[in-house]
Protein backbone atom coordinates (compact mmCIF):
# COMPACT_ATOMS: atom_id res chain seq x y z
CA UNK A 1 0.00 0.00 0.00
CA UNK A 2 2.83 2.39 0.89
CA UNK A 3 4.69 1.64 -2.36
CA UNK A 4 1.56 2.34 -4.40
CA UNK A 5 0.89 5.59 -2.53
CA UNK A 6 4.44 6.89 -2.93
CA UNK A 7 4.63 5.99 -6.62
CA UNK A 8 1.24 7.55 -7.31
CA UNK A 9 2.37 10.75 -5.57
CA UNK A 10 5.56 10.93 -7.59
CA UNK A 11 3.69 10.27 -10.83
CA UNK A 12 1.22 13.04 -10.01
CA UNK A 13 4.01 15.49 -9.18
CA UNK A 14 5.97 14.56 -12.31
CA UNK A 15 2.92 15.15 -14.51
CA UNK A 16 2.28 18.52 -12.91
CA UNK A 17 5.91 19.63 -13.31
CA UNK A 18 5.89 18.46 -16.94
CA UNK A 19 2.72 20.44 -17.70
CA UNK A 20 4.21 23.63 -16.25
CA UNK A 21 7.54 23.28 -18.08
CA UNK A 22 5.74 22.64 -21.38
CA UNK A 23 3.70 25.80 -20.80
CA UNK A 24 6.34 28.10 -19.30
CA UNK A 25 9.54 26.78 -20.86
CA UNK A 26 12.72 26.42 -18.76
CA UNK A 27 11.73 27.32 -15.20
CA UNK A 28 13.32 27.61 -11.77
CA UNK A 29 12.39 24.76 -9.37
CA UNK A 30 11.37 27.26 -6.66
CA UNK A 31 8.83 28.89 -8.97
CA UNK A 32 7.48 25.48 -9.97
CA UNK A 33 7.19 24.41 -6.32
CA UNK A 34 5.34 27.60 -5.32
CA UNK A 35 2.78 27.07 -8.09
CA UNK A 36 2.30 23.35 -7.40
CA UNK A 37 1.86 23.79 -3.64
CA UNK A 38 -1.23 25.78 -4.55
CA UNK A 39 -2.44 23.71 -7.51
CA UNK A 40 -1.93 20.31 -5.84
CA UNK A 41 -2.87 21.56 -2.34
CA UNK A 42 0.22 19.83 -1.02
CA UNK A 43 2.43 21.76 1.41
CA UNK A 44 5.21 19.14 1.11
CA UNK A 45 6.06 20.16 -2.45
CA UNK A 46 9.27 22.17 -2.40
CA UNK A 47 12.17 22.77 -4.77
CA UNK A 48 13.95 19.61 -3.60
CA UNK A 49 10.87 17.49 -4.36
CA UNK A 50 10.78 19.00 -7.85
CA UNK A 51 14.47 18.26 -8.37
CA UNK A 52 13.93 14.67 -7.20
CA UNK A 53 11.30 13.93 -9.86
CA UNK A 54 13.36 15.71 -12.52
CA UNK A 55 16.40 13.56 -11.64
CA UNK A 56 14.57 10.33 -12.57
CA UNK A 57 12.53 11.71 -15.47
CA UNK A 58 13.22 10.77 -19.09
CA UNK A 59 11.71 13.98 -20.48
CA UNK A 60 12.45 16.66 -17.87
CA UNK A 61 16.04 17.89 -17.90
CA UNK A 62 18.03 19.71 -15.16
CA UNK A 63 19.75 22.56 -17.00
CA UNK A 64 23.23 23.85 -16.06
CA UNK A 65 21.77 27.09 -14.66
CA UNK A 66 19.52 25.15 -12.26
CA UNK A 67 16.29 25.54 -14.21
CA UNK A 68 14.15 22.63 -15.40
CA UNK A 69 13.92 22.13 -19.16
CA UNK A 70 12.15 19.78 -21.57
CA UNK A 71 13.87 17.23 -23.79
CA UNK A 72 11.76 18.17 -26.81
CA UNK A 73 13.28 21.65 -26.72
CA UNK A 74 16.79 20.17 -26.66
CA UNK A 75 15.93 17.92 -29.62
CA UNK A 76 14.94 20.85 -31.82
CA UNK A 77 16.66 20.41 -35.19
CA UNK A 78 17.93 16.93 -34.29
CA UNK A 79 17.34 13.82 -36.38
CA UNK A 80 17.40 10.34 -34.83
CA UNK A 81 17.69 7.43 -37.22
CA UNK A 82 16.22 3.93 -37.29
CA UNK A 83 17.03 0.97 -39.52
CA UNK A 84 13.72 -0.28 -40.93
CA UNK A 85 12.95 -3.88 -40.05
CA UNK A 86 10.53 -4.21 -42.96
CA UNK A 87 9.62 -2.07 -46.01
CA UNK A 88 7.72 0.99 -44.78
CA UNK A 89 5.75 1.85 -47.92
CA UNK A 90 2.06 2.15 -47.04
CA UNK A 91 2.57 1.44 -43.33
CA UNK A 92 1.47 3.65 -40.46
CA UNK A 93 3.34 1.77 -37.70
CA UNK A 94 7.07 2.04 -37.09
CA UNK A 95 8.49 -0.72 -34.87
CA UNK A 96 11.53 0.75 -33.21
CA UNK A 97 14.34 -0.08 -30.80
CA UNK A 98 16.24 1.96 -28.26
CA UNK A 99 17.73 4.14 -31.01
CA UNK A 100 14.58 6.28 -30.89
CA UNK A 101 14.25 6.10 -27.09
CA UNK A 102 14.11 9.90 -26.60
CA UNK A 103 11.06 10.03 -28.88
CA UNK A 104 9.50 6.96 -27.28
CA UNK A 105 9.86 8.66 -23.90
CA UNK A 106 8.20 11.84 -25.18
CA UNK A 107 5.27 10.04 -26.79
CA UNK A 108 4.69 8.09 -23.55
CA UNK A 109 3.35 11.40 -22.15
CA UNK A 110 1.28 12.40 -25.16
CA UNK A 111 1.26 12.51 -28.96
CA UNK A 112 3.67 14.60 -31.03
CA UNK A 113 2.32 16.59 -33.97
CA UNK A 114 3.66 16.05 -37.49
CA UNK A 115 5.46 19.01 -39.04
CA UNK A 116 3.29 18.92 -42.19
CA UNK A 117 0.10 19.21 -40.14
CA UNK A 118 -1.26 15.86 -41.32
CA UNK A 119 -1.83 14.47 -37.84
CA UNK A 120 -0.03 13.16 -34.77
CA UNK A 121 2.35 10.38 -33.83
CA UNK A 122 1.43 8.29 -30.81
CA UNK A 123 3.08 5.41 -28.98
CA UNK A 124 1.49 1.99 -28.70
CA UNK A 125 0.66 0.97 -25.14
CA UNK A 126 1.68 -2.64 -25.80
CA UNK A 127 4.89 -2.34 -27.83
CA UNK A 128 7.69 0.07 -28.75
CA UNK A 129 5.81 1.25 -31.83
CA UNK A 130 5.22 4.76 -33.14
CA UNK A 131 1.91 5.12 -35.00
CA UNK A 132 0.89 7.97 -37.29
CA UNK A 133 -1.59 8.76 -40.07
CA UNK A 134 -1.35 7.22 -43.56
CA UNK A 135 1.62 8.59 -45.51
CA UNK A 136 3.63 9.81 -42.54
CA UNK A 137 6.46 7.31 -43.19
CA UNK A 138 8.76 7.50 -46.23
CA UNK A 139 8.86 4.57 -48.64
CA UNK A 140 12.14 2.96 -47.57
CA UNK A 141 13.11 -0.69 -47.92
CA UNK A 142 14.09 -3.30 -45.39
CA UNK A 143 17.33 -2.38 -43.50
CA UNK A 144 17.35 1.13 -44.99
CA UNK A 145 17.48 4.19 -42.76
CA UNK A 146 14.57 6.43 -41.80
CA UNK A 147 15.17 9.60 -39.83
CA UNK A 148 12.78 11.36 -37.44
CA UNK A 149 13.62 15.06 -37.23
CA UNK A 150 12.21 17.52 -34.71
CA UNK A 151 11.13 20.76 -36.40
CA UNK A 152 9.32 23.42 -34.39
CA UNK A 153 8.42 20.88 -31.72
CA UNK A 154 6.90 18.57 -34.34
CA UNK A 155 8.13 15.42 -36.12
CA UNK A 156 9.12 14.95 -39.73
CA UNK A 157 9.96 11.48 -41.06
CA UNK A 158 12.49 11.34 -43.91
CA UNK A 159 14.53 8.78 -45.79
CA UNK A 160 18.25 8.92 -44.97
CA UNK A 161 20.82 8.30 -47.68
CA UNK A 162 23.85 6.42 -46.27
CA UNK A 163 26.00 8.96 -48.13
CA UNK A 164 24.69 11.61 -45.70
CA UNK A 165 26.31 9.87 -42.72
CA UNK A 166 29.40 11.75 -41.50
CA UNK A 167 31.92 8.89 -41.50
CA UNK A 168 34.04 7.08 -38.89
CA UNK A 169 35.83 10.09 -37.42
CA UNK A 170 32.68 12.02 -36.50
CA UNK A 171 30.92 8.84 -35.42
CA UNK A 172 33.80 8.09 -33.03
CA UNK A 173 33.49 11.59 -31.51
CA UNK A 174 29.75 11.21 -30.91
CA UNK A 175 30.17 7.64 -29.64
CA UNK A 176 32.81 8.80 -27.16
CA UNK A 177 30.64 11.60 -25.77
CA UNK A 178 27.47 9.52 -25.46
CA UNK A 179 29.30 6.50 -24.02
CA UNK A 180 30.98 8.62 -21.36
CA UNK A 181 27.69 10.14 -20.24
CA UNK A 182 25.72 6.89 -20.41
CA UNK A 183 28.26 4.86 -18.44
CA UNK A 184 29.00 7.63 -15.91
CA UNK A 185 25.46 7.46 -14.57
CA UNK A 186 24.65 3.83 -15.38
CA UNK A 187 23.39 1.59 -12.59
CA UNK A 188 26.28 -0.86 -11.96
CA UNK A 189 23.77 -3.52 -10.88
CA UNK A 190 21.69 -3.30 -14.08
CA UNK A 191 21.86 -6.67 -15.84
CA UNK A 192 19.69 -6.08 -18.91
CA UNK A 193 20.60 -4.85 -22.36
CA UNK A 194 20.13 -1.12 -22.96
CA UNK A 195 18.74 0.87 -20.03
CA UNK A 196 16.06 2.91 -21.85
CA UNK A 197 15.65 5.60 -19.22
CA UNK A 198 19.39 6.13 -18.85
CA UNK A 199 19.84 6.31 -22.63
CA UNK A 200 17.14 8.99 -22.92
CA UNK A 201 18.79 11.02 -20.16
CA UNK A 202 22.25 10.56 -21.72
CA UNK A 203 21.00 11.97 -25.03
CA UNK A 204 19.57 15.03 -23.25
CA UNK A 205 22.84 15.69 -21.40
CA UNK A 206 24.83 15.22 -24.61
CA UNK A 207 22.62 17.83 -26.29
CA UNK A 208 23.40 20.25 -23.48
CA UNK A 209 27.11 19.72 -24.23
CA UNK A 210 26.66 19.99 -28.02
CA UNK A 211 23.26 21.32 -29.14
CA UNK A 212 24.00 20.42 -32.79
CA UNK A 213 25.08 16.87 -32.00
CA UNK A 214 22.32 15.23 -34.07
CA UNK A 215 21.69 17.91 -36.67
CA UNK A 216 23.39 15.65 -39.22
CA UNK A 217 22.10 12.06 -39.50
CA UNK A 218 24.14 9.44 -37.65
CA UNK A 219 23.81 5.64 -37.51
CA UNK A 220 21.06 4.43 -35.14
CA UNK A 221 22.02 4.77 -31.47
CA UNK A 222 21.85 1.02 -30.87
CA UNK A 223 24.54 0.57 -33.55
CA UNK A 224 26.60 3.58 -32.56
CA UNK A 225 26.63 2.57 -28.88
CA UNK A 226 26.47 -1.22 -29.14
CA UNK A 227 29.17 -2.00 -26.54
CA UNK A 228 28.01 0.41 -23.80
CA UNK A 229 24.36 -0.56 -24.27
CA UNK A 230 25.16 -4.27 -24.00
CA UNK A 231 27.41 -3.86 -20.95
CA UNK A 232 24.64 -4.91 -18.57
CA UNK A 233 24.26 -8.24 -20.36
CA UNK A 234 27.92 -9.02 -19.73
CA UNK A 235 27.64 -7.97 -16.08
CA UNK A 236 24.60 -10.16 -15.64
CA UNK A 237 26.34 -13.15 -17.24
CA UNK A 238 29.32 -13.05 -14.90
CA UNK A 239 27.14 -12.51 -11.84
CA UNK A 240 25.13 -15.58 -12.84
CA UNK A 241 28.36 -17.56 -13.22
CA UNK A 242 29.50 -16.43 -9.75
CA UNK A 243 26.20 -17.38 -8.14
CA UNK A 244 26.19 -20.74 -9.90
CA UNK A 245 29.66 -21.55 -8.59
CA UNK A 246 28.65 -21.17 -4.93
CA UNK A 247 28.63 -24.37 -2.90
CA UNK A 248 25.54 -23.71 -0.77
CA UNK A 249 23.12 -20.81 -0.57
CA UNK A 250 19.54 -20.22 0.53
CA UNK A 251 17.03 -17.65 -0.60
CA UNK A 252 14.11 -15.98 1.14
CA UNK A 253 11.56 -13.23 0.51
CA UNK A 254 11.42 -10.19 2.76
CA UNK A 255 8.05 -8.44 3.07
CA UNK A 256 7.02 -5.34 4.96
CA UNK A 257 10.24 -3.36 4.41
CA UNK A 258 9.66 0.42 4.69
CA UNK A 259 10.03 2.17 1.34
CA UNK A 260 12.66 4.57 2.66
CA UNK A 261 14.80 1.67 3.88
CA UNK A 262 14.49 -0.18 0.56
CA UNK A 263 15.52 2.95 -1.35
CA UNK A 264 18.52 3.49 0.94
CA UNK A 265 19.67 -0.15 0.62
CA UNK A 266 19.38 0.10 -3.16
CA UNK A 267 21.37 3.34 -3.19
CA UNK A 268 24.17 1.96 -1.02
CA UNK A 269 24.34 -1.24 -3.07
CA UNK A 270 24.95 0.83 -6.21
CA UNK A 271 27.75 2.72 -4.47
CA UNK A 272 29.57 -0.57 -3.91
CA UNK A 273 28.80 -1.93 -7.39
CA UNK A 274 26.54 -4.67 -5.98
CA UNK A 275 22.96 -5.66 -6.56
CA UNK A 276 20.55 -5.52 -3.62
CA UNK A 277 20.86 -9.22 -2.76
CA UNK A 278 24.66 -9.05 -2.60
CA UNK A 279 24.54 -6.01 -0.35
CA UNK A 280 22.01 -7.54 2.05
CA UNK A 281 24.16 -10.69 2.29
CA UNK A 282 27.16 -8.50 3.10
CA UNK A 283 25.23 -6.65 5.83
CA UNK A 284 23.88 -9.84 7.39
CA UNK A 285 27.34 -11.37 7.26
CA UNK A 286 28.76 -8.35 9.08
CA UNK A 287 26.13 -8.68 11.81
CA UNK A 288 27.20 -12.33 12.18
CA UNK A 289 30.86 -11.21 12.54
CA UNK A 290 31.67 -12.28 8.99
CA UNK A 291 31.65 -10.42 5.66
CA UNK A 292 30.98 -12.96 2.90
CA UNK A 293 30.14 -11.60 -0.53
CA UNK A 294 27.80 -13.37 -2.92
CA UNK A 295 30.61 -14.09 -5.40
CA UNK A 296 32.97 -15.55 -2.79
CA UNK A 297 30.94 -17.67 -0.39
CA UNK A 298 32.69 -20.75 0.94
CA UNK A 299 30.95 -23.75 2.48
CA UNK A 300 29.03 -22.75 5.62
CA UNK A 301 31.41 -24.72 7.85
CA UNK A 302 34.17 -22.22 7.06
CA UNK A 303 32.12 -19.51 8.79
CA UNK A 304 32.14 -21.26 12.18
CA UNK A 305 34.59 -19.88 14.78
CA UNK A 306 37.17 -22.27 16.20
CA UNK A 307 35.85 -23.92 19.38
CA UNK A 308 37.62 -22.81 22.53
CA UNK A 309 39.04 -25.57 24.85
CA UNK A 310 36.62 -26.74 27.54
CA UNK A 311 37.71 -25.16 30.80
CA UNK A 312 37.26 -26.37 34.41
CA UNK A 313 38.75 -29.87 34.27
CA UNK A 314 42.33 -30.27 35.43
CA UNK A 315 44.40 -32.98 33.93
CA UNK A 316 46.35 -35.28 36.13
C-alpha positions in Angstrom: 0.0 0.0 0.0 2.8 2.4 0.9 4.7 1.6 -2.4 1.6 2.3 -4.4 0.9 5.6 -2.5 4.4 6.9 -2.9 4.6 6.0 -6.6 1.2 7.6 -7.3 2.4 10.7 -5.6 5.6 10.9 -7.6 3.7 10.3 -10.8 1.2 13.0 -10.0 4.0 15.5 -9.2 6.0 14.6 -12.3 2.9 15.1 -14.5 2.3 18.5 -12.9 5.9 19.6 -13.3 5.9 18.5 -16.9 2.7 20.4 -17.7 4.2 23.6 -16.3 7.5 23.3 -18.1 5.7 22.6 -21.4 3.7 25.8 -20.8 6.3 28.1 -19.3 9.5 26.8 -20.9 12.7 26.4 -18.8 11.7 27.3 -15.2 13.3 27.6 -11.8 12.4 24.8 -9.4 11.4 27.3 -6.7 8.8 28.9 -9.0 7.5 25.5 -10.0 7.2 24.4 -6.3 5.3 27.6 -5.3 2.8 27.1 -8.1 2.3 23.4 -7.4 1.9 23.8 -3.6 -1.2 25.8 -4.5 -2.4 23.7 -7.5 -1.9 20.3 -5.8 -2.9 21.6 -2.3 0.2 19.8 -1.0 2.4 21.8 1.4 5.2 19.1 1.1 6.1 20.2 -2.5 9.3 22.2 -2.4 12.2 22.8 -4.8 13.9 19.6 -3.6 10.9 17.5 -4.4 10.8 19.0 -7.8 14.5 18.3 -8.4 13.9 14.7 -7.2 11.3 13.9 -9.9 13.4 15.7 -12.5 16.4 13.6 -11.6 14.6 10.3 -12.6 12.5 11.7 -15.5 13.2 10.8 -19.1 11.7 14.0 -20.5 12.5 16.7 -17.9 16.0 17.9 -17.9 18.0 19.7 -15.2 19.7 22.6 -17.0 23.2 23.9 -16.1 21.8 27.1 -14.7 19.5 25.2 -12.3 16.3 25.5 -14.2 14.1 22.6 -15.4 13.9 22.1 -19.2 12.1 19.8 -21.6 13.9 17.2 -23.8 11.8 18.2 -26.8 13.3 21.7 -26.7 16.8 20.2 -26.7 15.9 17.9 -29.6 14.9 20.8 -31.8 16.7 20.4 -35.2 17.9 16.9 -34.3 17.3 13.8 -36.4 17.4 10.3 -34.8 17.7 7.4 -37.2 16.2 3.9 -37.3 17.0 1.0 -39.5 13.7 -0.3 -40.9 12.9 -3.9 -40.1 10.5 -4.2 -43.0 9.6 -2.1 -46.0 7.7 1.0 -44.8 5.7 1.9 -47.9 2.1 2.2 -47.0 2.6 1.4 -43.3 1.5 3.7 -40.5 3.3 1.8 -37.7 7.1 2.0 -37.1 8.5 -0.7 -34.9 11.5 0.8 -33.2 14.3 -0.1 -30.8 16.2 2.0 -28.3 17.7 4.1 -31.0 14.6 6.3 -30.9 14.2 6.1 -27.1 14.1 9.9 -26.6 11.1 10.0 -28.9 9.5 7.0 -27.3 9.9 8.7 -23.9 8.2 11.8 -25.2 5.3 10.0 -26.8 4.7 8.1 -23.6 3.3 11.4 -22.2 1.3 12.4 -25.2 1.3 12.5 -29.0 3.7 14.6 -31.0 2.3 16.6 -34.0 3.7 16.0 -37.5 5.5 19.0 -39.0 3.3 18.9 -42.2 0.1 19.2 -40.1 -1.3 15.9 -41.3 -1.8 14.5 -37.8 0.0 13.2 -34.8 2.4 10.4 -33.8 1.4 8.3 -30.8 3.1 5.4 -29.0 1.5 2.0 -28.7 0.7 1.0 -25.1 1.7 -2.6 -25.8 4.9 -2.3 -27.8 7.7 0.1 -28.8 5.8 1.3 -31.8 5.2 4.8 -33.1 1.9 5.1 -35.0 0.9 8.0 -37.3 -1.6 8.8 -40.1 -1.4 7.2 -43.6 1.6 8.6 -45.5 3.6 9.8 -42.5 6.5 7.3 -43.2 8.8 7.5 -46.2 8.9 4.6 -48.6 12.1 3.0 -47.6 13.1 -0.7 -47.9 14.1 -3.3 -45.4 17.3 -2.4 -43.5 17.4 1.1 -45.0 17.5 4.2 -42.8 14.6 6.4 -41.8 15.2 9.6 -39.8 12.8 11.4 -37.4 13.6 15.1 -37.2 12.2 17.5 -34.7 11.1 20.8 -36.4 9.3 23.4 -34.4 8.4 20.9 -31.7 6.9 18.6 -34.3 8.1 15.4 -36.1 9.1 15.0 -39.7 10.0 11.5 -41.1 12.5 11.3 -43.9 14.5 8.8 -45.8 18.3 8.9 -45.0 20.8 8.3 -47.7 23.8 6.4 -46.3 26.0 9.0 -48.1 24.7 11.6 -45.7 26.3 9.9 -42.7 29.4 11.8 -41.5 31.9 8.9 -41.5 34.0 7.1 -38.9 35.8 10.1 -37.4 32.7 12.0 -36.5 30.9 8.8 -35.4 33.8 8.1 -33.0 33.5 11.6 -31.5 29.8 11.2 -30.9 30.2 7.6 -29.6 32.8 8.8 -27.2 30.6 11.6 -25.8 27.5 9.5 -25.5 29.3 6.5 -24.0 31.0 8.6 -21.4 27.7 10.1 -20.2 25.7 6.9 -20.4 28.3 4.9 -18.4 29.0 7.6 -15.9 25.5 7.5 -14.6 24.6 3.8 -15.4 23.4 1.6 -12.6 26.3 -0.9 -12.0 23.8 -3.5 -10.9 21.7 -3.3 -14.1 21.9 -6.7 -15.8 19.7 -6.1 -18.9 20.6 -4.8 -22.4 20.1 -1.1 -23.0 18.7 0.9 -20.0 16.1 2.9 -21.9 15.7 5.6 -19.2 19.4 6.1 -18.9 19.8 6.3 -22.6 17.1 9.0 -22.9 18.8 11.0 -20.2 22.3 10.6 -21.7 21.0 12.0 -25.0 19.6 15.0 -23.3 22.8 15.7 -21.4 24.8 15.2 -24.6 22.6 17.8 -26.3 23.4 20.2 -23.5 27.1 19.7 -24.2 26.7 20.0 -28.0 23.3 21.3 -29.1 24.0 20.4 -32.8 25.1 16.9 -32.0 22.3 15.2 -34.1 21.7 17.9 -36.7 23.4 15.6 -39.2 22.1 12.1 -39.5 24.1 9.4 -37.7 23.8 5.6 -37.5 21.1 4.4 -35.1 22.0 4.8 -31.5 21.9 1.0 -30.9 24.5 0.6 -33.6 26.6 3.6 -32.6 26.6 2.6 -28.9 26.5 -1.2 -29.1 29.2 -2.0 -26.5 28.0 0.4 -23.8 24.4 -0.6 -24.3 25.2 -4.3 -24.0 27.4 -3.9 -21.0 24.6 -4.9 -18.6 24.3 -8.2 -20.4 27.9 -9.0 -19.7 27.6 -8.0 -16.1 24.6 -10.2 -15.6 26.3 -13.2 -17.2 29.3 -13.0 -14.9 27.1 -12.5 -11.8 25.1 -15.6 -12.8 28.4 -17.6 -13.2 29.5 -16.4 -9.8 26.2 -17.4 -8.1 26.2 -20.7 -9.9 29.7 -21.6 -8.6 28.7 -21.2 -4.9 28.6 -24.4 -2.9 25.5 -23.7 -0.8 23.1 -20.8 -0.6 19.5 -20.2 0.5 17.0 -17.7 -0.6 14.1 -16.0 1.1 11.6 -13.2 0.5 11.4 -10.2 2.8 8.0 -8.4 3.1 7.0 -5.3 5.0 10.2 -3.4 4.4 9.7 0.4 4.7 10.0 2.2 1.3 12.7 4.6 2.7 14.8 1.7 3.9 14.5 -0.2 0.6 15.5 2.9 -1.3 18.5 3.5 0.9 19.7 -0.1 0.6 19.4 0.1 -3.2 21.4 3.3 -3.2 24.2 2.0 -1.0 24.3 -1.2 -3.1 24.9 0.8 -6.2 27.8 2.7 -4.5 29.6 -0.6 -3.9 28.8 -1.9 -7.4 26.5 -4.7 -6.0 23.0 -5.7 -6.6 20.6 -5.5 -3.6 20.9 -9.2 -2.8 24.7 -9.0 -2.6 24.5 -6.0 -0.3 22.0 -7.5 2.1 24.2 -10.7 2.3 27.2 -8.5 3.1 25.2 -6.7 5.8 23.9 -9.8 7.4 27.3 -11.4 7.3 28.8 -8.4 9.1 26.1 -8.7 11.8 27.2 -12.3 12.2 30.9 -11.2 12.5 31.7 -12.3 9.0 31.6 -10.4 5.7 31.0 -13.0 2.9 30.1 -11.6 -0.5 27.8 -13.4 -2.9 30.6 -14.1 -5.4 33.0 -15.5 -2.8 30.9 -17.7 -0.4 32.7 -20.7 0.9 31.0 -23.7 2.5 29.0 -22.7 5.6 31.4 -24.7 7.9 34.2 -22.2 7.1 32.1 -19.5 8.8 32.1 -21.3 12.2 34.6 -19.9 14.8 37.2 -22.3 16.2 35.9 -23.9 19.4 37.6 -22.8 22.5 39.0 -25.6 24.8 36.6 -26.7 27.5 37.7 -25.2 30.8 37.3 -26.4 34.4 38.7 -29.9 34.3 42.3 -30.3 35.4 44.4 -33.0 33.9 46.4 -35.3 36.1 
